[in-house]
Amino acid sequence: MRISKYLFSVWTAVAIYAVLSFFGGRGGYSSYNYLLAEKERQEANLKDLININENLETINNNILYDHDTMLVYAHQMGYGYEDEKFIRIVGLGKLKNIPAAAGTVYFHQKPEFINDITIKIIAFCAGLLVFFFILIMELIESRTC
């Protein structure tokens, strides 16, 4: 019975290691939640990119197939016919340029987790603490009897 008391400290260390690894370890619950949030963010970014692509395809098709639209965009960029003269009126502000937004760049961040060595040290210290607690309780019990 005496040895089984001390095995409790080993089981405590194993249990603490398992719990900390499950919740805060490299492949644990917190890392999993971070990856799910990252996946949702990337899916939202993909939807934005699809919308931007559709808008740019619409503009491209308008320029390719509609002669008047092509002339408007050419005038906005400063092009004209050979016999055309441009007059700049001061105070009207800039003309609206062709939108050329290609989306935003997202950089992933490394998920925060507890290092495995740190988890092992915490579990080992907890096991030692339980071991010494049981040892001290046994010494106090043996002196009182």
C-alpha positions as CSV (number, residue, x, y, z in Angstrom):
1,M,0.0,0.0,0.0
2,R,2.9,2.3,0.7
3,I,4.2,2.2,-2.9
4,S,0.8,2.8,-4.4
5,K,0.7,6.1,-2.5
6,Y,3.8,7.2,-4.3
7,L,2.5,6.0,-7.7
8,F,-0.2,8.7,-7.3
9,S,2.4,11.3,-7.9
10,V,3.4,9.7,-11.2
11,W,-0.3,9.5,-12.2
12,T,-0.7,13.2,-11.2
13,A,2.3,14.2,-13.5
14,V,0.8,12.2,-16.4
15,A,-2.6,13.7,-15.9
16,I,-1.3,17.2,-15.8
17,Y,0.8,16.6,-18.9
18,A,-2.2,15.2,-20.7
19,V,-4.5,18.1,-19.7
20,L,-2.0,20.8,-20.6
21,S,-1.1,19.1,-23.9
22,F,-4.8,18.8,-24.8
23,F,-5.7,22.4,-24.0
24,G,-2.5,24.4,-24.6
25,G,-0.1,22.2,-26.5
26,R,1.0,22.4,-30.1
27,G,-1.8,20.3,-31.5
28,G,-4.2,21.2,-28.7
29,Y,-7.6,22.8,-28.4
30,S,-6.4,26.4,-28.5
31,S,-4.3,25.8,-31.7
32,Y,-7.3,24.2,-33.3
33,N,-9.5,27.1,-32.5
34,Y,-6.9,29.5,-33.9
35,L,-6.7,27.5,-37.1
36,L,-10.5,27.6,-37.5
37,A,-10.5,31.3,-37.1
38,E,-7.7,31.6,-39.6
39,K,-9.7,29.4,-42.0
40,E,-12.8,31.7,-41.7
41,R,-10.6,34.8,-42.3
42,Q,-9.1,33.2,-45.4
43,E,-12.6,32.2,-46.7
44,A,-13.8,35.8,-46.2
45,N,-10.7,37.1,-48.0
46,L,-11.5,34.6,-50.9
47,K,-15.0,35.9,-51.1
48,D,-13.7,39.5,-51.3
49,L,-11.3,38.5,-54.1
50,I,-14.1,36.8,-56.0
51,N,-16.1,40.0,-55.8
52,I,-13.1,42.1,-57.0
53,N,-12.5,39.7,-59.8
54,E,-16.1,39.9,-61.0
55,N,-16.0,43.7,-61.0
56,L,-12.7,43.7,-62.9
57,E,-14.1,41.2,-65.4
58,T,-17.1,43.5,-65.9
59,I,-14.9,46.5,-66.5
60,N,-12.7,44.4,-68.9
61,N,-15.7,43.2,-70.9
62,N,-17.0,46.8,-71.1
63,I,-13.7,48.0,-72.4
64,L,-13.3,45.2,-74.9
65,Y,-16.8,45.2,-76.3
66,D,-18.2,48.7,-75.8
67,H,-16.5,51.4,-77.9
68,D,-18.0,54.3,-75.9
69,T,-16.7,52.9,-72.6
70,M,-13.3,52.4,-74.0
71,L,-13.3,56.1,-75.2
72,V,-14.4,57.3,-71.7
73,Y,-11.6,55.3,-70.0
74,A,-9.1,56.5,-72.6
75,H,-10.1,60.1,-72.0
76,Q,-9.7,59.6,-68.3
77,M,-6.2,58.4,-68.8
78,G,-5.3,61.3,-71.0
79,Y,-5.6,59.8,-74.4
80,G,-7.5,61.4,-77.3
81,Y,-7.8,61.6,-81.1
82,E,-5.0,63.3,-83.1
83,D,-7.1,66.4,-83.8
84,E,-8.4,66.7,-80.2
85,K,-7.3,69.4,-77.8
86,F,-7.6,69.0,-74.1
87,I,-8.5,71.9,-71.9
88,R,-7.8,71.6,-68.2
89,I,-10.2,73.4,-65.9
90,V,-8.7,74.2,-62.5
91,G,-10.7,73.5,-59.4
92,L,-12.7,70.6,-60.5
93,G,-10.5,68.0,-58.8
94,K,-9.2,64.8,-60.1
95,L,-11.2,62.6,-62.4
96,K,-12.2,59.2,-61.1
97,N,-9.5,56.7,-62.1
98,I,-10.1,53.1,-63.0
99,P,-10.3,51.0,-59.9
100,A,-7.3,48.7,-59.7
101,A,-7.7,47.2,-56.3
102,A,-6.5,43.6,-56.3
103,G,-7.4,42.8,-52.7
104,T,-5.4,42.9,-49.5
105,V,-2.5,40.7,-48.4
106,Y,-3.1,38.7,-45.3
107,F,-0.1,37.3,-43.4
108,H,-0.8,34.4,-41.1
109,Q,0.5,34.4,-37.6
110,K,1.9,31.5,-35.7
111,P,-0.6,30.1,-33.2
112,E,0.3,30.6,-29.6
113,F,0.8,27.4,-27.6
114,I,2.7,26.1,-24.6
115,N,6.0,24.5,-25.6
116,D,6.2,20.7,-24.9
117,I,9.3,21.1,-22.8
118,T,7.5,23.6,-20.6
119,I,4.5,21.2,-20.2
120,K,6.9,18.4,-19.2
121,I,8.6,20.6,-16.6
122,I,5.3,21.7,-15.1
123,A,4.0,18.1,-15.0
124,F,7.3,16.9,-13.4
125,C,7.2,19.7,-10.8
126,A,3.6,18.9,-10.0
127,G,4.5,15.2,-9.6
128,L,7.4,16.1,-7.3
129,L,5.1,18.4,-5.3
130,V,2.6,15.6,-4.8
131,F,5.4,13.1,-4.0
132,F,6.8,15.4,-1.3
133,F,3.4,16.1,0.0
134,I,2.7,12.4,0.4
135,L,6.1,11.9,1.9
136,I,5.7,14.7,4.5
137,M,2.2,13.4,5.4
138,E,3.6,9.9,5.9
139,L,6.4,11.3,8.1
140,I,3.9,13.3,10.2
141,E,1.7,10.2,10.5
142,S,4.6,8.0,11.5
143,R,5.7,10.5,14.3
144,T,2.2,10.9,15.7
145,C,1.7,7.1,16.0
